[in-house]
């Protein structure tokens, strides 16, 4: 009788435990299904369908949306997007690494204040800030007007609506995404290892490449991923700073949906972008595992 009661009590406890887990996980699961899985499956599905006569989608299976990706024009746009994302990541890393290293030297109170200053621009809409830079850099902007009045230049310098302006906008917008993981990684450095390297006769350059850099690789990889991936589809930056002259993958997807009204083609480009993102994340986890083993 006691064994039966004990078994009944354990069964009731297990059911109650499962019920608690469902109450916690259930809403999150429904959210992920409704707002992530179903839209993603819809995008994948319409990427294999034909465009309607007046826009929209026809329920006719086709692979033309993917074979069209071999078009040299589209290939150039995709390659330009990857190159621009690469240089955005490199420039952000070169600026952010010494900045984060200096920031890590501050005490906790001042370091927190500096991080707040880094995040402060996010309280203002990104488009407003980019349009502010547009007013500064355009031909009739502040810089050109000032240089013309000083007589330094005889005609305005073209700074807007170029690939360089788009790159500047990317670096400006995504800089904090590189600083924060780098600062977190550098702040955790064991300075006794650096002192030991100096005591053993290592130079500053050797100490950096053999001690500091390997220990901060997780922050470098995390920051690079957080900058590289958004750079591929930040179409609004290319629109404002590039003026339509710098067509990127994000612009291509937007134009297929909004201008050409070719939803299947836009969905195919979106699927390619998702697959490329997953590939980059997979490479990141592989490198991270190698670093852990080392």
Order of alpha helices (4+ residues) and beta strands (2+ residues): alpha-alpha-beta-beta-alpha-alpha-alpha-alpha-alpha-alpha-alpha-alpha-alpha-alpha-alpha-alpha
